[in-house]
């Protein structure tokens, strides 16, 4: 670290020049990093619903489906619209009732299970297949062309489907992310200005962290792509989590300036700050990396990007920020904004007068808070985490209202499965509670009739390649207990019919598999987070007992955060809970480390109570400022974002930062004092402390 400090001090302008070049390269990398808006693509490949969905995409182009509902009774108008849409570039085909039944056949002679998929009352539903995958630019261009065509349709109509959702979601995210980042920057700027007393220093801090964020976004190019969650959330969380590194460096620099010239002071500040913040950064990175142990691969995406962001923020703090401060030092006019410690000394003394009482309060809060944590309502319905203001999302209930429930389950049977066996399974499925109708090729023709006698268009709708398809319409919600039970019942029927190689897929099946994975994922994230962070604390502070004490404090803060959600009766998406456990642990463990490290230093010359008083007075401003920065960096998203998953996670992280600060500054000191003898007996470097 001495060599790095010497290089920065000797060549600050060169450091800034290199930083500028890297910023340009990172900007290019960020522009060309694809953003994945399909959360289902992060499901593990071995899951049955994912295997089925992949087959649906390959054989039936199901991932590229869209739907248009139009209000009209005129068959001629529907057929014209069908032909017009089929002629649009990027549309592979458009399917309607006319592909299965001749338009001249009266409706009363058409099987109701077939009619219900395409026509009901005054409405007709057109099924569109795109040539390109929903995630591609080509598919989004096709959506634009279809929307342009629909502007000329006077009849009431609605347009939805995965390609449409991806297109509209991309526009919404690109509109809202810059706004959220702007608010986070402004609020953080105000907090830093208040903490340092210098507007110029605030700008330098944000410039340094801004470059680190840009580097993080640019290096995502090497990951191939990032999820929309990571793209939207990583910048604001990285800003809130790493800005305290800059505050620590500046405070140390000001202290060293009292004893030596500014270049030497900065060199010393870099060395001393690095020693202090590297353990904090490692603990934070460990908390984020716990997400990579999720079966849901979006955890790997978020965890890697956030851990990388912390590492780059650390590098920027010890290289770019010192170079900026030395370059613009003559413009920095700082005033002492520290509030006299004497004002808070009586408060701290009163707080620590009965440390046992604080421990009792800690334990009393821990029990109900842990209950609330494990009884918080979770949502597995993908619609609950998608923006409801999108036209494609608003179209879903409209279509359901006009055509009946559009909750669809797909069943894929191997082609070698006898048709009579498939029919038996379909007949049993039709009798299940919640099933409106199950339709397959056997619904159109008796299994005894050879497939070659069935019209080709009808065959292609239900058979392709090595699989035949059954479509099950249901009136239960995806992610609900009833929906999960229905999926399990269908799978049980297929198993009882001794049909091998069949797959049950669709959104409802995916939600069922996601529910099954969630228990394991949440336990994995919690345990791995505690193990990784606890190990780093144990090594850094050379203690066996301290990791357990600090982890208990942070866990209490997480539990209290979720208690508010539980008491309000709100639900949170399962992915949000997994992310919160890791992010709040990783971002807020710094506060506890900062406090205990200062306490260890003071215990060599003071008794426990006096040592904690001095530790609190010395660390509280920095801890509170850091927590406030994290709160400010995320709270803007709560008021701006229309994406429920982002809003809920932003609220939980921002609120969690303040709760963590409160736990560390109010309850944890009492626990540490009571456990002082245990800490001294189980920690290296505490042997020479003052004895009581």
GUGUVEX-545388 format. One record per residue (C-alpha): residue number from 0; residue in three letters; x, y, z. Coordinates in steps of 0.1 Angstrom, whole numbers, plus 5000, padded with zeros to 4 digits. Example, Ala and Ser with C-alpha at 12.3 -4.5 7.8 and 13.67 -1.06 7.14 Angstrom:
BEGIN
REC  0  Ala  5123  4955  5078
REC  1  Ser  5137  4989  5071
***
This chain:
BEGIN
REC  0  Unk  5000  5000  5000
REC  1  Unk  5030  5023  5006
REC  2  Unk  5040  5020  4969
REC  3  Unk  5005  5028  4958
REC  4  Unk  5003  5058  4981
REC  5  Unk  5037  5070  4968
REC  6  Unk  5027  5066  4932
REC  7  Unk  4994  5085  4937
REC  8  Unk  5011  5113  4956
REC  9  Unk  5039  5117  4930
REC  10  Unk  5017  5116  4899
REC  11  Unk  4981  5127  4908
REC  12  Unk  4975  5141  4873
REC  13  Unk  4987  5109  4857
REC  14  Unk  4963  5089  4879
REC  15  Unk  4934  5111  4868
REC  16  Unk  4944  5108  4831
REC  17  Unk  4944  5070  4834
REC  18  Unk  4911  5072  4853
REC  19  Unk  4896  5093  4824
REC  20  Unk  4908  5068  4798
REC  21  Unk  4893  5039  4818
REC  22  Unk  4861  5059  4821
REC  23  Unk  4858  5062  4783
REC  24  Unk  4864  5025  4779
REC  25  Unk  4839  5016  4806
REC  26  Unk  4813  5038  4791
REC  27  Unk  4817  5019  4758
REC  28  Unk  4815  4986  4777
REC  29  Unk  4784  4997  4795
REC  30  Unk  4766  5008  4763
REC  31  Unk  4773  4974  4747
REC  32  Unk  4764  4953  4778
REC  33  Unk  4730  4936  4771
REC  34  Unk  4703  4939  4797
REC  35  Unk  4682  4908  4803
REC  36  Unk  4646  4916  4811
REC  37  Unk  4634  4880  4813
REC  38  Unk  4636  4869  4849
REC  39  Unk  4626  4834  4840
REC  40  Unk  4659  4829  4821
REC  41  Unk  4676  4828  4855
REC  42  Unk  4658  4797  4866
REC  43  Unk  4682  4767  4869
REC  44  Unk  4681  4745  4838
REC  45  Unk  4675  4713  4856
REC  46  Unk  4640  4724  4868
REC  47  Unk  4611  4707  4851
REC  48  Unk  4593  4739  4842
REC  49  Unk  4624  4753  4826
REC  50  Unk  4631  4722  4806
REC  51  Unk  4595  4723  4794
REC  52  Unk  4597  4760  4786
REC  53  Unk  4629  4755  4766
REC  54  Unk  4611  4728  4746
REC  55  Unk  4581  4751  4741
REC  56  Unk  4604  4777  4728
REC  57  Unk  4622  4754  4704
REC  58  Unk  4593  4734  4691
REC  59  Unk  4563  4758  4695
REC  60  Unk  4580  4792  4697
REC  61  Unk  4561  4798  4729
REC  62  Unk  4587  4822  4743
REC  63  Unk  4580  4844  4713
REC  64  Unk  4542  4846  4717
REC  65  Unk  4520  4877  4718
REC  66  Unk  4483  4882  4719
REC  67  Unk  4459  4908  4704
REC  68  Unk  4424  4910  4717
REC  69  Unk  4400  4929  4694
REC  70  Unk  4363  4938  4700
REC  71  Unk  4344  4928  4669
REC  72  Unk  4319  4902  4657
REC  73  Unk  4328  4906  4620
REC  74  Unk  4347  4875  4609
REC  75  Unk  4359  4893  4578
REC  76  Unk  4375  4921  4598
REC  77  Unk  4392  4895  4620
REC  78  Unk  4406  4876  4590
REC  79  Unk  4418  4908  4574
REC  80  Unk  4436  4918  4605
REC  81  Unk  4450  4883  4608
REC  82  Unk  4465  4885  4573
REC  83  Unk  4478  4921  4578
REC  84  Unk  4496  4911  4610
REC  85  Unk  4510  4880  4594
REC  86  Unk  4525  4902  4567
REC  87  Unk  4544  4923  4592
REC  88  Unk  4582  4918  4592
REC  89  Unk  4593  4897  4621
REC  90  Unk  4559  4879  4626
REC  91  Unk  4562  4842  4618
REC  92  Unk  4525  4834  4619
REC  93  Unk  4491  4845  4633
REC  94  Unk  4467  4818  4646
REC  95  Unk  4430  4821  4650
REC  96  Unk  4399  4800  4651
REC  97  Unk  4399  4798  4613
REC  98  Unk  4431  4777  4614
REC  99  Unk  4413  4750  4632
REC  100  Unk  4377  4753  4619
REC  101  Unk  4363  4765  4586
REC  102  Unk  4349  4801  4591
REC  103  Unk  4316  4789  4575
REC  104  Unk  4309  4765  4604
REC  105  Unk  4284  4780  4629
REC  106  Unk  4297  4787  4664
REC  107  Unk  4273  4763  4680
REC  108  Unk  4290  4734  4662
REC  109  Unk  4325  4743  4673
REC  110  Unk  4338  4725  4705
REC  111  Unk  4336  4749  4734
REC  112  Unk  4372  4741  4745
REC  113  Unk  4384  4752  4711
REC  114  Unk  4361  4782  4708
REC  115  Unk  4372  4794  4743
REC  116  Unk  4408  4799  4731
REC  117  Unk  4400  4823  4702
REC  118  Unk  4365  4838  4705
REC  119  Unk  4340  4847  4731
REC  120  Unk  4310  4871  4728
REC  121  Unk  4321  4903  4711
REC  122  Unk  4358  4895  4714
REC  123  Unk  4383  4876  4693
REC  124  Unk  4418  4867  4704
REC  125  Unk  4447  4865  4679
REC  126  Unk  4478  4844  4687
REC  127  Unk  4510  4858  4672
REC  128  Unk  4543  4840  4669
REC  129  Unk  4575  4860  4665
REC  130  Unk  4605  4849  4644
REC  131  Unk  4630  4862  4670
REC  132  Unk  4633  4856  4707
REC  133  Unk  4615  4882  4729
REC  134  Unk  4648  4894  4743
REC  135  Unk  4662  4904  4709
REC  136  Unk  4663  4938  4693
REC  137  Unk  4646  4923  4662
REC  138  Unk  4616  4912  4683
REC  139  Unk  4613  4947  4698
REC  140  Unk  4614  4962  4663
REC  141  Unk  4586  4938  4654
REC  142  Unk  4566  4951  4685
REC  143  Unk  4571  4987  4673
REC  144  Unk  4558  4978  4638
REC  145  Unk  4527  4960  4653
REC  146  Unk  4520  4989  4676
REC  147  Unk  4522  5012  4646
REC  148  Unk  4497  4990  4627
REC  149  Unk  4473  4989  4657
REC  150  Unk  4471  5027  4657
REC  151  Unk  4450  5024  4626
REC  152  Unk  4426  5000  4642
REC  153  Unk  4395  5018  4654
REC  154  Unk  4380  4989  4674
REC  155  Unk  4389  4985  4711
REC  156  Unk  4420  4963  4712
REC  157  Unk  4447  4951  4736
REC  158  Unk  4483  4939  4729
REC  159  Unk  4503  4918  4753
REC  160  Unk  4528  4890  4755
REC  161  Unk  4565  4885  4765
REC  162  Unk  4579  4905  4735
REC  163  Unk  4556  4934  4743
REC  164  Unk  4564  4934  4780
REC  165  Unk  4602  4933  4773
REC  166  Unk  4598  4963  4749
REC  167  Unk  4577  4984  4773
REC  168  Unk  4598  4974  4804
REC  169  Unk  4630  4985  4787
REC  170  Unk  4615  5019  4779
REC  171  Unk  4603  5023  4815
REC  172  Unk  4636  5013  4831
REC  173  Unk  4656  5035  4808
REC  174  Unk  4634  5064  4818
REC  175  Unk  4634  5058  4856
REC  176  Unk  4670  5047  4863
REC  177  Unk  4686  5080  4854
REC  178  Unk  4659  5098  4876
REC  179  Unk  4666  5075  4906
REC  180  Unk  4704  5080  4902
REC  181  Unk  4700  5117  4900
REC  182  Unk  4679  5119  4932
REC  183  Unk  4704  5095  4949
REC  184  Unk  4733  5117  4939
REC  185  Unk  4716  5150  4950
REC  186  Unk  4706  5136  4984
REC  187  Unk  4740  5120  4990
REC  188  Unk  4757  5152  4980
REC  189  Unk  4737  5171  5006
REC  190  Unk  4746  5145  5033
REC  191  Unk  4783  5146  5025
REC  192  Unk  4783  5184  5023
REC  193  Unk  4768  5185  5058
REC  194  Unk  4793  5159  5071
REC  195  Unk  4824  5175  5056
REC  196  Unk  4814  5212  5055
REC  197  Unk  4828  5215  5019
REC  198  Unk  4808  5215  4987
REC  199  Unk  4839  5209  4967
REC  200  Unk  4848  5178  4987
REC  201  Unk  4813  5165  4982
REC  202  Unk  4817  5169  4944
REC  203  Unk  4851  5151  4946
REC  204  Unk  4836  5123  4966
REC  205  Unk  4808  5118  4941
REC  206  Unk  4832  5121  4911
REC  207  Unk  4854  5093  4926
REC  208  Unk  4824  5071  4933
REC  209  Unk  4808  5079  4900
REC  210  Unk  4839  5067  4882
REC  211  Unk  4838  5035  4903
REC  212  Unk  4802  5030  4894
REC  213  Unk  4810  5036  4857
REC  214  Unk  4839  5010  4859
REC  215  Unk  4815  4985  4874
REC  216  Unk  4789  4991  4847
REC  217  Unk  4815  4988  4820
REC  218  Unk  4832  4957  4832
REC  219  Unk  4798  4940  4832
REC  220  Unk  4805  4935  4795
REC  221  Unk  4827  4906  4804
REC  222  Unk  4798  4889  4822
REC  223  Unk  4779  4887  4788
REC  224  Unk  4747  4903  4801
REC  225  Unk  4732  4915  4834
REC  226  Unk  4697  4913  4847
REC  227  Unk  4674  4943  4847
REC  228  Unk  4674  4942  4885
REC  229  Unk  4712  4945  4886
REC  230  Unk  4712  4972  4859
REC  231  Unk  4686  4993  4878
REC  232  Unk  4697  4987  4914
REC  233  Unk  4735  4982  4914
REC  234  Unk  4745  5019  4909
REC  235  Unk  4725  5033  4938
REC  236  Unk  4734  5005  4962
REC  237  Unk  4771  5008  4952
REC  238  Unk  4770  5045  4958
REC  239  Unk  4754  5041  4993
REC  240  Unk  4776  5013  5004
REC  241  Unk  4810  5026  4993
REC  242  Unk  4807  5064  4999
REC  243  Unk  4817  5059  5036
REC  244  Unk  4852  5048  5024
REC  245  Unk  4857  5083  5011
REC  246  Unk  4845  5098  5043
REC  247  Unk  4870  5078  5063
REC  248  Unk  4898  5088  5040
REC  249  Unk  4890  5125  5043
REC  250  Unk  4887  5124  5081
REC  251  Unk  4921  5107  5083
REC  252  Unk  4936  5132  5059
REC  253  Unk  4924  5161  5080
REC  254  Unk  4939  5146  5111
REC  255  Unk  4973  5140  5094
REC  256  Unk  4974  5175  5080
REC  257  Unk  4977  5188  5116
REC  258  Unk  5011  5170  5119
REC  259  Unk  5027  5171  5085
REC  260  Unk  5025  5187  5050
REC  261  Unk  4996  5177  5027
REC  262  Unk  5014  5152  5004
REC  263  Unk  5028  5133  5033
REC  264  Unk  4995  5136  5051
REC  265  Unk  4977  5121  5021
REC  266  Unk  5003  5092  5019
REC  267  Unk  4997  5084  5055
REC  268  Unk  4960  5087  5052
REC  269  Unk  4959  5063  5023
REC  270  Unk  4979  5037  5042
REC  271  Unk  4959  5040  5075
REC  272  Unk  4925  5043  5057
REC  273  Unk  4933  5012  5036
REC  274  Unk  4941  4992  5067
REC  275  Unk  4907  5003  5082
REC  276  Unk  4885  4999  5052
REC  277  Unk  4899  4967  5035
REC  278  Unk  4883  4945  5062
REC  279  Unk  4851  4964  5059
REC  280  Unk  4851  4960  5021
REC  281  Unk  4859  4923  5024
REC  282  Unk  4830  4918  5048
REC  283  Unk  4807  4937  5025
REC  284  Unk  4818  4918  4994
REC  285  Unk  4813  4885  5014
REC  286  Unk  4778  4895  5022
REC  287  Unk  4770  4902  4985
REC  288  Unk  4788  4870  4974
REC  289  Unk  4764  4850  4996
REC  290  Unk  4738  4856  4969
REC  291  Unk  4759  4836  4944
REC  292  Unk  4749  4804  4963
REC  293  Unk  4712  4808  4952
REC  294  Unk  4698  4782  4928
REC  295  Unk  4681  4811  4911
REC  296  Unk  4710  4824  4890
REC  297  Unk  4699  4860  4893
REC  298  Unk  4716  4858  4927
REC  299  Unk  4749  4851  4909
REC  300  Unk  4743  4881  4887
REC  301  Unk  4735  4905  4915
REC  302  Unk  4761  4891  4939
REC  303  Unk  4791  4893  4914
REC  304  Unk  4782  4928  4902
REC  305  Unk  4777  4942  4937
REC  306  Unk  4809  4926  4951
REC  307  Unk  4828  4939  4920
REC  308  Unk  4814  4973  4927
REC  309  Unk  4826  4973  4963
REC  310  Unk  4861  4963  4951
REC  311  Unk  4862  4990  4925
REC  312  Unk  4849  5015  4950
REC  313  Unk  4878  5006  4974
REC  314  Unk  4903  5010  4946
REC  315  Unk  4888  5044  4936
REC  316  Unk  4890  5055  4973
REC  317  Unk  4928  5049  4976
REC  318  Unk  4938  5060  4941
REC  319  Unk  4914  5084  4923
REC  320  Unk  4900  5103  4953
REC  321  Unk  4935  5112  4968
REC  322  Unk  4945  5124  4933
REC  323  Unk  4914  5145  4930
REC  324  Unk  4919  5160  4965
REC  325  Unk  4955  5169  4959
REC  326  Unk  4948  5183  4924
REC  327  Unk  4919  5205  4936
REC  328  Unk  4931  5211  4972
REC  329  Unk  4935  5248  4967
REC  330  Unk  4897  5251  4961
REC  331  Unk  4888  5232  4992
REC  332  Unk  4877  5253  5021
REC  333  Unk  4865  5231  5049
REC  334  Unk  4849  5242  5081
REC  335  Unk  4845  5222  5113
REC  336  Unk  4810  5208  5113
REC  337  Unk  4816  5185  5143
REC  338  Unk  4790  5192  5169
REC  339  Unk  4806  5194  5203
REC  340  Unk  4810  5160  5219
REC  341  Unk  4802  5175  5253
REC  342  Unk  4766  5178  5242
REC  343  Unk  4763  5140  5237
REC  344  Unk  4785  5129  5266
REC  345  Unk  4756  5129  5291
REC  346  Unk  4733  5110  5266
REC  347  Unk  4760  5084  5261
REC  348  Unk  4767  5080  5298
REC  349  Unk  4730  5076  5305
REC  350  Unk  4726  5051  5277
REC  351  Unk  4755  5030  5291
REC  352  Unk  4746  5033  5327
REC  353  Unk  4728  4999  5327
REC  354  Unk  4743  4978  5299
REC  355  Unk  4726  4947  5312
REC  356  Unk  4693  4964  5305
REC  357  Unk  4704  4969  5269
REC  358  Unk  4712  4932  5266
REC  359  Unk  4678  4923  5280
REC  360  Unk  4661  4947  5255
REC  361  Unk  4683  4931  5227
REC  362  Unk  4671  4896  5236
REC  363  Unk  4634  4907  5241
REC  364  Unk  4634  4923  5206
REC  365  Unk  4652  4894  5190
REC  366  Unk  4626  4867  5197
REC  367  Unk  4595  4884  5182
REC  368  Unk  4615  4899  5154
REC  369  Unk  4629  4865  5144
REC  370  Unk  4593  4852  5144
REC  371  Unk  4582  4880  5122
REC  372  Unk  4611  4874  5098
REC  373  Unk  4601  4838  5092
REC  374  Unk  4564  4846  5089
REC  375  Unk  4567  4875  5065
REC  376  Unk  4544  4869  5035
REC  377  Unk  4563  4861  5003
REC  378  Unk  4551  4864  4968
REC  379  Unk  4560  4841  4940
REC  380  Unk  4537  4856  4914
REC  381  Unk  4557  4871  4886
REC  382  Unk  4530  4897  4880
REC  383  Unk  4536  4911  4915
REC  384  Unk  4571  4922  4906
REC  385  Unk  4563  4936  4872
REC  386  Unk  4552  4972  4866
REC  387  Unk  4514  4973  4865
REC  388  Unk  4513  5006  4845
REC  389  Unk  4526  4990  4814
REC  390  Unk  4500  4987  4787
REC  391  Unk  4509  4951  4781
REC  392  Unk  4503  4944  4818
REC  393  Unk  4470  4963  4818
REC  394  Unk  4459  4942  4789
REC  395  Unk  4462  4909  4808
REC  396  Unk  4431  4915  4831
REC  397  Unk  4412  4929  4801
REC  398  Unk  4418  4897  4781
REC  399  Unk  4409  4876  4811
REC  400  Unk  4377  4896  4816
REC  401  Unk  4367  4892  4779
REC  402  Unk  4378  4856  4773
REC  403  Unk  4378  4841  4808
REC  404  Unk  4409  4833  4827
REC  405  Unk  4441  4833  4806
REC  406  Unk  4462  4815  4832
REC  407  Unk  4477  4787  4810
REC  408  Unk  4495  4755  4819
REC  409  Unk  4514  4737  4791
REC  410  Unk  4519  4700  4792
REC  411  Unk  4544  4684  4768
REC  412  Unk  4540  4647  4760
REC  413  Unk  4566  4627  4740
REC  414  Unk  4552  4619  4706
REC  415  Unk  4557  4582  4712
REC  416  Unk  4532  4584  4741
REC  417  Unk  4500  4566  4729
REC  418  Unk  4472  4591  4722
REC  419  Unk  4448  4571  4743
REC  420  Unk  4471  4574  4772
REC  421  Unk  4473  4611  4767
REC  422  Unk  4435  4613  4765
REC  423  Unk  4432  4595  4798
REC  424  Unk  4455  4620  4815
REC  425  Unk  4437  4649  4799
REC  426  Unk  4403  4636  4811
REC  427  Unk  4416  4633  4846
REC  428  Unk  4431  4667  4845
REC  429  Unk  4398  4682  4833
REC  430  Unk  4382  4670  4866
REC  431  Unk  4407  4688  4889
REC  432  Unk  4395  4718  4909
REC  433  Unk  4405  4750  4893
REC  434  Unk  4407  4736  4857
REC  435  Unk  4385  4754  4832
REC  436  Unk  4394  4731  4803
REC  437  Unk  4423  4710  4791
REC  438  Unk  4426  4708  4753
REC  439  Unk  4449  4687  4732
REC  440  Unk  4449  4671  4697
REC  441  Unk  4426  4644  4712
REC  442  Unk  4400  4671  4719
REC  443  Unk  4397  4677  4682
REC  444  Unk  4396  4641  4670
REC  445  Unk  4392  4607  4685
REC  446  Unk  4425  4589  4693
REC  447  Unk  4414  4561  4670
REC  448  Unk  4415  4585  4640
REC  449  Unk  4450  4586  4624
REC  450  Unk  4468  4620  4628
REC  451  Unk  4471  4622  4590
REC  452  Unk  4433  4627  4588
REC  453  Unk  4435  4658  4610
REC  454  Unk  4440  4691  4592
REC  455  Unk  4476  4702  4592
REC  456  Unk  4470  4735  4608
REC  457  Unk  4454  4719  4637
REC  458  Unk  4482  4693  4640
REC  459  Unk  4508  4720  4640
REC  460  Unk  4490  4738  4668
REC  461  Unk  4493  4708  4691
REC  462  Unk  4522  4687  4677
REC  463  Unk  4557  4696  4666
REC  464  Unk  4589  4677  4664
REC  465  Unk  4592  4651  4692
REC  466  Unk  4564  4665  4714
REC  467  Unk  4527  4669  4715
REC  468  Unk  4511  4697  4735
REC  469  Unk  4481  4700  4758
REC  470  Unk  4468  4735  4768
REC  471  Unk  4452  4737  4803
REC  472  Unk  4432  4768  4812
REC  473  Unk  4427  4774  4849
REC  474  Unk  4410  4799  4872
REC  475  Unk  4436  4799  4900
REC  476  Unk  4464  4824  4903
REC  477  Unk  4501  4817  4896
REC  478  Unk  4521  4816  4928
REC  479  Unk  4491  4810  4951
REC  480  Unk  4488  4778  4972
REC  481  Unk  4459  4767  4950
REC  482  Unk  4481  4772  4919
REC  483  Unk  4510  4753  4934
REC  484  Unk  4487  4724  4945
REC  485  Unk  4472  4722  4910
REC  486  Unk  4506  4719  4894
REC  487  Unk  4516  4692  4918
REC  488  Unk  4483  4673  4911
REC  489  Unk  4489  4675  4873
REC  490  Unk  4524  4661  4877
REC  491  Unk  4510  4633  4900
REC  492  Unk  4485  4623  4874
REC  493  Unk  4511  4622  4847
REC  494  Unk  4533  4600  4869
REC  495  Unk  4503  4578  4878
REC  496  Unk  4496  4573  4841
REC  497  Unk  4532  4561  4838
REC  498  Unk  4540  4587  4811
REC  499  Unk  4577  4592  4811
REC  500  Unk  4595  4622  4796
REC  501  Unk  4565  4646  4800
REC  502  Unk  4569  4682  4812
REC  503  Unk  4545  4706  4829
REC  504  Unk  4555  4742  4821
REC  505  Unk  4542  4777  4819
REC  506  Unk  4543  4807  4844
REC  507  Unk  4523  4788  4870
REC  508  Unk  4546  4758  4869
REC  509  Unk  4576  4781  4871
REC  510  Unk  4561  4798  4902
REC  511  Unk  4556  4764  4918
REC  512  Unk  4592  4755  4911
REC  513  Unk  4603  4789  4924
REC  514  Unk  4584  4783  4956
REC  515  Unk  4601  4750  4961
REC  516  Unk  4635  4765  4955
REC  517  Unk  4629  4795  4978
REC  518  Unk  4632  4777  5011
REC  519  Unk  4666  4763  5001
REC  520  Unk  4677  4796  4986
REC  521  Unk  4669  4817  5016
REC  522  Unk  4686  4793  5040
REC  523  Unk  4717  4792  5017
REC  524  Unk  4719  4830  5015
REC  525  Unk  4715  4834  5052
REC  526  Unk  4740  4807  5062
REC  527  Unk  4766  4815  5036
REC  528  Unk  4764  4852  5044
REC  529  Unk  4769  4845  5081
REC  530  Unk  4797  4821  5075
REC  531  Unk  4816  4843  5050
REC  532  Unk  4812  4876  5069
REC  533  Unk  4817  4859  5103
REC  534  Unk  4850  4843  5090
REC  535  Unk  4863  4876  5078
REC  536  Unk  4854  4893  5111
REC  537  Unk  4871  4865  5130
REC  538  Unk  4903  4867  5110
REC  539  Unk  4904  4905  5110
REC  540  Unk  4897  4910  5147
REC  541  Unk  4914  4877  5157
REC  542  Unk  4884  4867  5178
REC  543  Unk  4861  4837  5182
REC  544  Unk  4833  4855  5201
REC  545  Unk  4831  4889  5183
REC  546  Unk  4817  4874  5150
REC  547  Unk  4788  4859  5169
REC  548  Unk  4781  4891  5188
REC  549  Unk  4782  4913  5157
REC  550  Unk  4763  4889  5135
REC  551  Unk  4736  4887  5161
REC  552  Unk  4733  4925  5161
REC  553  Unk  4731  4927  5123
REC  554  Unk  4706  4898  5122
REC  555  Unk  4684  4917  5147
REC  556  Unk  4685  4948  5125
REC  557  Unk  4674  4926  5095
REC  558  Unk  4647  4910  5115
REC  559  Unk  4634  4943  5128
REC  560  Unk  4633  4956  5093
REC  561  Unk  4611  4927  5082
REC  562  Unk  4590  4930  5113
REC  563  Unk  4576  4963  5100
REC  564  Unk  4566  4945  5068
REC  565  Unk  4551  4917  5087
REC  566  Unk  4531  4940  5110
REC  567  Unk  4518  4960  5080
REC  568  Unk  4506  4927  5065
REC  569  Unk  4525  4934  5033
REC  570  Unk  4541  4908  5011
REC  571  Unk  4575  4910  4995
REC  572  Unk  4588  4891  4964
REC  573  Unk  4610  4861  4973
REC  574  Unk  4639  4874  4953
REC  575  Unk  4637  4907  4973
REC  576  Unk  4640  4889  5006
REC  577  Unk  4670  4869  4995
REC  578  Unk  4686  4901  4982
REC  579  Unk  4678  4920  5013
REC  580  Unk  4694  4895  5037
REC  581  Unk  4726  4897  5018
REC  582  Unk  4727  4934  5010
REC  583  Unk  4718  4946  5045
REC  584  Unk  4743  4922  5060
REC  585  Unk  4770  4932  5036
REC  586  Unk  4764  4970  5037
REC  587  Unk  4757  4974  5074
REC  588  Unk  4783  4951  5090
REC  589  Unk  4808  4979  5085
REC  590  Unk  4791  4999  5113
REC  591  Unk  4796  4971  5138
REC  592  Unk  4832  4965  5127
REC  593  Unk  4840  5002  5130
REC  594  Unk  4825  5003  5165
REC  595  Unk  4842  4972  5179
REC  596  Unk  4876  4981  5163
REC  597  Unk  4875  5015  5181
REC  598  Unk  4864  4998  5213
REC  599  Unk  4894  4974  5212
REC  600  Unk  4917  5004  5208
REC  601  Unk  4902  5022  5238
REC  602  Unk  4901  4991  5260
REC  603  Unk  4938  4991  5262
REC  604  Unk  4937  5023  5283
REC  605  Unk  4901  5024  5297
REC  606  Unk  4876  5002  5315
REC  607  Unk  4847  4988  5295
REC  608  Unk  4821  5015  5302
REC  609  Unk  4845  5044  5296
REC  610  Unk  4860  5027  5266
REC  611  Unk  4825  5023  5250
REC  612  Unk  4816  5059  5258
REC  613  Unk  4847  5072  5240
REC  614  Unk  4841  5047  5211
REC  615  Unk  4805  5059  5206
REC  616  Unk  4815  5095  5207
REC  617  Unk  4842  5089  5182
REC  618  Unk  4824  5066  5157
REC  619  Unk  4787  5077  5159
REC  620  Unk  4791  5106  5135
REC  621  Unk  4807  5085  5108
REC  622  Unk  4784  5056  5113
REC  623  Unk  4753  5078  5112
REC  624  Unk  4766  5096  5082
REC  625  Unk  4773  5063  5064
REC  626  Unk  4738  5050  5072
REC  627  Unk  4722  5082  5061
REC  628  Unk  4741  5081  5027
REC  629  Unk  4728  5045  5021
REC  630  Unk  4693  5056  5030
REC  631  Unk  4694  5086  5007
REC  632  Unk  4709  5067  4978
REC  633  Unk  4679  5042  4978
REC  634  Unk  4649  5061  4990
REC  635  Unk  4645  5080  4958
REC  636  Unk  4636  5048  4940
REC  637  Unk  4607  5043  4964
REC  638  Unk  4590  5074  4952
REC  639  Unk  4599  5072  4915
REC  640  Unk  4600  5036  4904
REC  641  Unk  4569  5019  4892
REC  642  Unk  4585  4984  4894
REC  643  Unk  4573  4968  4927
REC  644  Unk  4604  4946  4932
REC  645  Unk  4627  4976  4930
REC  646  Unk  4605  4998  4952
REC  647  Unk  4602  4972  4979
REC  648  Unk  4639  4964  4979
REC  649  Unk  4648  5001  4979
REC  650  Unk  4625  5007  5009
REC  651  Unk  4638  4977  5028
REC  652  Unk  4675  4986  5022
REC  653  Unk  4670  5023  5031
REC  654  Unk  4649  5016  5061
REC  655  Unk  4673  4988  5071
REC  656  Unk  4703  5011  5070
REC  657  Unk  4687  5034  5096
REC  658  Unk  4676  5004  5117
REC  659  Unk  4711  4990  5116
REC  660  Unk  4726  5023  5127
REC  661  Unk  4701  5024  5156
REC  662  Unk  4709  4988  5167
REC  663  Unk  4747  4994  5165
REC  664  Unk  4747  5027  5183
REC  665  Unk  4720  5019  5209
REC  666  Unk  4718  4982  5217
REC  667  Unk  4751  4967  5206
REC  668  Unk  4772  4987  5230
REC  669  Unk  4755  4973  5260
REC  670  Unk  4759  4937  5246
REC  671  Unk  4796  4943  5241
REC  672  Unk  4801  4957  5276
REC  673  Unk  4783  4928  5292
REC  674  Unk  4803  4903  5271
REC  675  Unk  4836  4921  5276
REC  676  Unk  4852  4893  5297
REC  677  Unk  4841  4867  5272
REC  678  Unk  4856  4888  5244
REC  679  Unk  4889  4893  5262
REC  680  Unk  4891  4856  5269
REC  681  Unk  4884  4845  5233
REC  682  Unk  4903  4871  5213
REC  683  Unk  4939  4878  5205
REC  684  Unk  4952  4913  5211
REC  685  Unk  4929  4918  5241
REC  686  Unk  4952  4904  5267
REC  687  Unk  4967  4937  5277
REC  688  Unk  4935  4955  5283
REC  689  Unk  4929  4973  5316
REC  690  Unk  4914  4950  5342
REC  691  Unk  4883  4959  5361
***
